[in-house]
Amino acid sequence: MDEEYDVIVLGTGLKECILSGMLSVSGKKVLHMDRNKYYGGESASITPLEELFEKFNMPVIHLEEYGRSRDWNVDLIPKFLMANGQLVKLLIHTGVTRYLEFKSVEGSYVYKGGKISKVPADEKEALASSLMGMFEKRRFRNFLVYIQDFNLNDPKTWKDVDPKQTTAAQLYDKFGLDKDTADFTGHALALYRDDEYLNKPCLEIIERIKLYSDSLARYGKSPYLYPLYGLGELPQGFARLSAIYGGTYMLDKPIDEIVMENGKVVGVRSGNETAKCKQVYCDPSYVPDRVEKVGQVIRCICLMNHPIPNTKDALSCQIIIPQKQVGRHSDIYVSMVSYTHQVAAKGWFVAMVSTAVETPNPEEEIKPGLDLLGPIKQKFIWVSDVYQPKDDGQANQVFISETFDATTHFETTCLDVLDIFRRGTGEDFDFSKVHHTLEEQE
C-alpha cells in the first residue's frame, strides 16, 4: 500500500465507484479503499432477506411466508435510471453495461387530488390524460409540441421565447397552462424537487422535459430503467471498469487518517501504512469535520404480495406526489420493483416511500405515499441525515460527495458526480474518449 497514486477514493458507494471509474478512464492512477467488507456503502443491496430484518433489529418471524430468502435483494436507497439520462450514457460509454442487465420500469405516475394518473409525456398521452380538462389538454399538447421542436441552435424554433431570459413560469403563462398542469409538469416530467425553478430561465426545464420524453421513447412504458438484481450491481460494475484501467481496490481496510501538509492532502493512512496521493474523493462519513448537516430524509421499505392499486397491475412503477398536493415544501416519492427484477421472491413486491423531513414527526409525512400502497406485509423505516461538503475541495484537494437525497431517480446523483469530477480535474468528463479507448482495448 505504501505507494504513490494520483487519486485515492474512500468508500464504495455508488457515487464513489462511478468517480473511480471515470478517473481511471481519464488516465489517473487510482487506489480505492473501503472500511467495509462489501461494496455499495449506504446504497448497498441487502441479501438474503433475514439480513434486512437483522439490519433493522427486527425479529425474523414467519420468514417462510416470503418465499425463498436468497431470492430477495433489497436496495436501501432504490433509484431508477432515466433511459436517456447521464448515468445510462456513462454506463454505455464506459462499457459497464456489459456487466449488467436492465429492465424498463412499467409506469410513471403523478398524484393529483387524491388520485394517481399516468404522467403524460407526448401529444397522444396529453389528449388521453385524466389530469386535465379538454381545453387544458390542447394547451398542454401545444406546450409539448413546442418543447419537442425546440432547438437551441435554431432561434426560429424559440417562438418569441428567449430561453436564457424567459422564466419557466413565463413559459407556462405563454401557453396558458393552469397551476395544476404546471405542478405535475415541473415535478413529474422535469423532476424538480421544489418550485424554485419557476423563477429561473426556462432552458433548463425545456431540456429536462426533452430528456423525459426522449427516455420514454426508447422503451415506451416509462422513461425509467432498473438493473436486474438491484442497484448493488452498479458500484461493482464501475469497480470492474476502474480495475480494467489499472485501478487498485482494497476492501475491509480501516481509514485512520487523511494526511495533510500545508492545508493540502498528501496521503491516506491505514494502520502503519500510508499511501501517498494528490487528491482524495470520498463520501461524507469519512470526513465528518468537513461536511455540514443540511437536512434529513425518511425512507420506508415496504414488502408486499401485490402491485400498487390503480397502476393497472404494473410490476414496477414510480409515483411522484408534488408537494403542493399535500401541503408540503418537498415532494414525496414512491417507487416499486418486484420479482420480475430478481429483487424479491416470486409474487412479491418491494415499494419504497421517501421524502425530505420537514416536521418533528417524519412518519406522518410519508403517510400520503403509504396510503397508496394497499396492504403492507412488512415495513422498515429509518431517518438519515443529509450532509454536504463545507467547501468545493479545490484548496485542500479533498472532494466530497453529497448524501443521497429523497428522489427515486438518479438525475441529482449524476449532477453531483459530474460536478465533483469537474471540480477535481478542472474539465468536463469526455464521454467520447472512453468509448474509443474501450474499442481499442477490445
C-alpha positions in Angstrom: 0.0 0.0 0.0 3.0 2.3 0.6 2.8 3.6 -3.0 2.1 6.8 -4.7 -1.2 7.4 -6.5 -2.8 10.3 -8.3 -6.1 9.8 -6.6 -7.4 7.8 -3.5 -11.1 7.2 -3.4 -12.6 6.4 0.0 -15.9 4.4 0.2 -17.5 2.2 -2.4 -20.9 3.9 -2.5 -22.3 4.4 -6.0 -21.0 7.9 -6.5 -17.5 7.0 -5.4 -17.5 3.9 -7.7 -18.6 6.0 -10.7 -15.9 8.6 -9.9 -13.2 6.0 -9.6 -14.2 4.5 -12.9 -14.3 8.0 -14.6 -10.9 9.0 -13.1 -9.3 5.7 -14.1 -10.6 6.1 -17.6 -9.2 9.6 -17.7 -5.7 8.2 -17.1 -5.4 8.7 -13.3 -3.7 6.1 -11.1 -6.4 5.3 -8.6 -6.5 3.5 -5.2 -10.0 2.7 -4.0 -10.4 1.8 -0.3 -13.4 1.0 1.9 -13.6 0.3 5.6 -16.5 -2.2 4.9 -16.1 -5.7 3.6 -18.8 -5.1 0.9 -19.4 -2.8 -2.0 -22.1 -0.1 -2.1 -21.8 1.9 1.2 -25.2 3.3 2.1 -26.5 2.4 -1.4 -25.9 -1.4 -0.9 -28.4 -4.1 -1.7 -29.3 -6.5 1.2 -29.5 -10.2 0.6 -30.7 -12.7 1.9 -34.0 -11.4 3.4 -33.1 -12.2 7.0 -30.2 -9.8 6.8 -32.7 -7.0 6.1 -34.6 -7.8 9.3 -31.4 -8.0 11.3 -30.2 -4.7 9.9 -33.3 -3.0 11.3 -33.1 -5.0 14.6 -36.4 -6.7 13.9 -37.3 -10.3 14.9 -37.2 -12.7 11.9 -40.6 -14.3 12.2 -42.6 -16.3 9.6 -39.7 -16.0 7.1 -41.2 -18.9 5.1 -44.1 -16.7 4.1 -41.8 -14.6 1.9 -40.7 -17.4 -0.4 -37.0 -18.2 -0.9 -34.9 -15.9 1.3 -32.0 -15.8 -1.1 -34.3 -14.5 -3.9 -34.5 -11.2 -2.1 -32.1 -8.4 -3.0 -33.4 -5.2 -1.4 -31.9 -1.8 -2.1 -31.6 0.5 0.9 -31.8 3.5 -1.4 -33.6 2.4 -4.6 -33.3 4.8 -7.6 -34.4 4.4 -11.2 -32.2 5.4 -14.2 -33.5 7.7 -16.9 -33.2 5.7 -20.1 -31.6 8.6 -21.9 -30.0 10.2 -18.9 -26.4 10.9 -17.9 -25.9 7.7 -15.9 -27.1 5.4 -18.7 -24.9 7.4 -21.2 -22.0 6.9 -18.7 -22.8 3.2 -18.4 -22.9 2.7 -22.2 -19.9 4.9 -23.0 -17.7 3.2 -20.3 -18.8 -0.3 -21.3 -20.2 -1.0 -17.8 -23.4 -2.2 -19.4 -21.6 -5.5 -20.4 -21.7 -6.5 -16.7 -25.4 -5.5 -16.1 -28.9 -6.2 -17.4 -31.6 -3.7 -17.2 -35.4 -3.9 -17.4 -37.7 -1.0 -18.1 -40.0 0.3 -15.4 -43.6 -0.2 -16.3 -45.3 3.0 -15.2 -44.7 6.6 -14.3 -47.5 8.3 -12.3 -48.3 11.5 -10.6 -50.7 12.2 -7.7 -53.4 14.9 -8.0 -56.4 15.5 -5.9 -56.2 12.2 -4.0 -55.8 10.0 -7.2 -52.8 8.8 -9.2 -52.7 9.2 -13.0 -50.1 8.3 -15.7 -47.7 11.1 -16.4 -48.5 12.3 -20.0 -45.2 12.8 -21.9 -46.2 13.2 -25.5 -49.1 14.7 -27.5 -51.1 11.5 -27.7 -50.9 10.9 -23.9 -51.7 14.5 -23.2 -55.0 14.2 -25.1 -55.9 11.0 -23.3 -54.9 12.1 -19.8 -57.3 12.3 -16.9 -55.3 15.0 -15.3 -56.8 17.9 -17.4 -60.0 19.1 -18.9 -60.4 19.2 -22.7 -59.2 22.8 -23.4 -56.3 22.4 -21.0 -55.3 19.2 -22.8 -55.0 21.1 -26.0 -52.9 23.8 -24.4 -50.6 21.2 -22.8 -50.3 19.4 -26.1 -49.2 22.6 -27.8 -46.7 23.1 -25.0 -45.2 19.6 -25.5 -45.0 20.1 -29.3 -43.2 23.3 -28.7 -40.7 21.6 -26.5 -40.1 18.7 -28.9 -39.5 21.1 -31.8 -37.3 23.4 -29.7 -33.6 23.6 -30.9 -31.2 25.9 -29.0 -29.2 26.3 -32.2 -32.2 27.4 -34.3 -33.7 30.6 -32.9 -36.7 30.2 -35.3 -37.9 27.3 -33.0 -37.9 29.6 -29.9 -41.1 31.3 -31.0 -40.6 34.7 -29.2 -39.1 33.0 -26.1 -35.6 33.8 -25.0 -34.6 30.5 -23.3 -31.9 32.3 -21.2 -34.2 35.2 -20.1 -37.8 33.9 -20.1 -38.6 32.1 -16.8 -40.3 28.7 -16.5 -43.3 30.5 -15.0 -43.5 32.9 -18.0 -43.2 29.9 -20.4 -46.2 28.2 -18.7 -48.1 31.5 -19.0 -47.3 31.8 -22.7 -49.1 28.5 -23.3 -51.9 29.4 -20.8 -51.2 26.3 -18.6 -53.0 26.3 -15.2 -51.3 25.8 -11.8 -52.1 22.1 -11.6 -50.7 21.4 -15.0 -47.6 23.4 -14.1 -47.3 21.4 -10.9 -47.2 17.9 -12.5 -45.1 19.2 -15.4 -42.4 20.6 -13.1 -42.3 17.8 -10.6 -43.2 14.6 -12.6 -41.7 15.4 -16.0 -38.9 17.9 -15.3 -38.3 16.2 -11.9 -37.7 19.4 -9.9 -37.9 18.8 -6.1 -39.4 22.2 -5.2 -40.7 25.3 -7.0 -37.6 27.4 -7.1 -37.2 26.6 -10.8 -40.2 28.7 -11.7 -38.2 31.9 -11.5 -35.1 30.6 -13.4 -34.5 30.7 -17.2 -36.7 28.2 -19.0 -33.9 26.5 -21.0 -33.3 24.0 -18.2 -37.0 22.9 -17.9 -37.1 22.5 -21.7 -34.0 20.3 -21.6 -35.4 18.3 -18.6 -38.7 17.6 -20.3 -36.9 16.7 -23.6 -34.8 14.2 -21.5 -38.0 12.7 -20.1 -39.8 12.3 -23.4 -36.6 11.0 -25.2 -36.2 8.5 -22.4 -39.8 7.4 -22.7 -39.4 7.0 -26.5 -36.7 4.4 -26.0 -38.8 1.7 -24.3 -42.4 3.0 -24.3 -43.8 2.3 -20.9 -41.9 4.8 -18.8 -38.7 6.7 -19.1 -37.0 4.6 -16.3 -34.7 1.6 -16.2 -33.7 -0.6 -13.3 -30.9 -3.2 -13.1 -31.8 -6.8 -12.5 -30.6 -8.0 -9.0 -30.8 -4.4 -7.7 -28.6 -1.3 -7.6 -25.8 -3.1 -5.8 -24.7 -4.3 -9.2 -23.9 -0.8 -10.3 -21.0 0.0 -7.9 -19.4 -3.4 -8.8 -19.7 -2.7 -12.5 -17.9 0.6 -12.1 -15.3 -1.1 -9.9 -14.6 -3.6 -12.6 -14.2 -0.7 -15.1 -11.7 1.0 -12.8 -9.8 -2.3 -12.5 -9.6 -2.7 -16.3 -7.9 0.7 -16.4 -5.4 -0.2 -13.7 -7.4 0.9 -10.5 -6.4 -0.9 -7.3 -9.1 -2.0 -4.8 -8.9 -2.7 -1.0 -12.0 -3.6 1.0 -12.1 -4.1 4.8 -9.3 -1.5 5.2 -9.6 0.9 8.2 -9.0 4.5 7.3 -7.2 6.1 10.2 -6.2 9.5 8.8 -6.3 11.7 5.8 -2.8 13.1 5.9 -2.5 16.8 5.2 0.5 19.1 4.7 0.3 22.9 4.4 -3.5 22.6 4.1 -3.4 20.1 1.2 -4.0 16.3 1.2 -0.8 14.3 0.6 -1.9 10.8 1.6 -4.2 8.4 3.5 -3.0 6.3 6.5 -4.3 2.9 7.4 -2.6 1.5 10.5 1.2 1.8 9.9 0.9 2.1 6.1 0.4 5.4 4.2 -0.5 5.7 0.6 0.6 9.0 -1.0 -1.7 10.9 -3.3 -2.5 14.3 -4.8 -6.3 14.1 -4.3 -8.9 12.3 -2.2 -12.5 11.7 -3.2 -14.9 10.4 -0.5 -18.4 10.2 0.9 -19.3 12.4 4.0 -18.8 9.6 6.5 -15.0 9.7 6.0 -14.7 13.4 6.8 -17.3 14.4 9.4 -15.4 17.6 10.2 -15.5 18.8 6.6 -19.3 18.4 6.0 -22.4 20.1 7.4 -25.8 18.6 8.0 -28.4 20.3 5.8 -31.5 18.1 6.5 -32.8 14.6 6.9 -34.6 12.1 4.6 -37.1 9.5 5.8 -37.4 6.2 3.9 -39.7 3.3 4.3 -39.1 0.0 2.6 -42.4 -2.0 2.2 -42.7 -5.7 1.4 -46.0 -6.5 -0.3 -47.5 -9.5 -2.1 -49.5 -7.4 -4.7 -48.8 -4.5 -7.1 -49.8 -0.9 -6.1 -53.6 -0.4 -6.7 -54.7 1.8 -9.6 -51.5 1.2 -11.6 -53.1 -1.3 -14.0 -51.2 -4.0 -12.1 -47.8 -2.6 -13.1 -45.0 -4.8 -11.9 -42.8 -1.7 -11.4 -43.5 2.0 -11.2 -42.7 5.4 -9.8 -45.3 7.8 -8.3 -44.4 11.4 -7.5 -46.6 13.3 -5.1 -45.9 17.0 -5.8 -45.5 19.0 -2.6 -48.5 21.3 -3.2 -50.9 18.4 -3.5 -50.3 17.5 0.2 -49.4 20.9 1.7 -45.6 20.4 1.9 -42.4 22.1 0.7 -40.9 19.0 -0.8 -42.2 16.1 -2.9 -42.9 12.6 -1.7 -41.5 9.8 -3.9 -42.9 6.2 -4.2 -41.0 3.6 -6.2 -41.8 -0.1 -6.7 -39.9 -3.1 -8.1 -40.7 -6.8 -8.0 -39.8 -10.4 -8.5 -39.5 -9.6 -12.3 -36.3 -7.6 -11.4 -34.8 -10.5 -9.4 -35.1 -8.5 -6.2 -37.9 -10.4 -4.5 -39.3 -14.0 -4.3 -41.9 -14.9 -6.9 -45.1 -12.9 -6.4 -43.5 -10.3 -4.1 -43.0 -6.6 -4.5 -40.7 -4.0 -2.8 -42.0 -0.5 -2.5 -40.2 2.5 -1.1 -41.7 5.8 0.1 -39.3 8.6 0.8 -39.3 12.4 1.4 -37.2 15.2 2.9 -38.1 15.6 6.6 -39.9 18.8 7.4 -41.6 18.2 10.8 -40.8 16.6 14.2 -43.0 13.6 13.1 -41.4 12.2 9.9 -43.5 9.0 9.9 -46.6 11.1 9.5 -45.0 12.9 6.5 -44.8 9.7 4.4 -48.4 8.7 5.1 -49.8 10.0 1.8 -47.3 7.7 0.0 -48.0 4.7 2.2 -51.8 5.2 1.8 -51.4 4.5 -2.0 -49.8 1.1 -1.5 -52.6 -1.1 -0.2 -51.9 -3.8 2.5 -48.2 -3.8 3.5 -46.8 -7.1 4.9 -43.7 -5.6 6.5 -42.2 -2.1 6.9 -38.7 -0.9 7.6 -38.5 2.8 8.4 -35.4 4.9 9.0 -34.4 8.5 9.0 -30.9 9.5 7.8 -29.0 12.8 8.0 -28.2 14.6 4.7 -24.7 16.1 4.5 -22.9 18.3 2.0 -19.3 19.5 1.9 -18.4 22.8 3.5 -16.3 23.8 0.5 -15.6 22.8 -3.1 -12.4 20.9 -2.2 -10.2 22.9 -4.5 -8.0 24.4 -1.8 -7.3 21.2 0.1 -7.9 18.7 -2.8 -10.4 16.7 -0.8 -13.6 16.3 -2.9 -16.7 15.1 -1.0 -20.0 13.8 -2.4 -23.4 14.9 -1.1 -25.6 12.3 0.8 -28.3 10.7 -1.4 -31.5 12.8 -1.4 -35.1 11.5 -1.3 -35.6 11.3 -5.1 -36.2 7.8 -6.6 -34.3 8.6 -9.8 -30.6 9.2 -10.5 -30.6 12.6 -12.1 -29.5 14.5 -9.0 -26.8 11.8 -8.3 -25.4 12.3 -11.8 -25.3 16.0 -11.5 -23.3 15.7 -8.2 -20.8 13.2 -9.7 -20.2 15.3 -12.8 -19.8 18.4 -10.7 -17.2 16.7 -8.4 -15.3 15.4 -11.5 -15.3 18.9 -12.9 -14.0 20.4 -9.6 -11.3 17.7 -9.2 -10.0 17.7 -12.7 -10.8 21.2 -14.0 -12.6 19.8 -17.0 -15.9 18.2 -18.0 -15.9 14.4 -18.4 -15.2 13.5 -22.0 -17.7 10.7 -22.8 -16.3 10.1 -26.3 -12.8 9.4 -25.1 -13.9 6.4 -23.1 -15.8 4.8 -26.0 -12.7 4.9 -28.2 -10.4 3.6 -25.5 -12.6 0.6 -24.8 -12.9 -0.2 -28.5 -9.1 -0.1 -28.8 -8.8 -2.5 -25.8 -11.2 -4.9 -27.5 
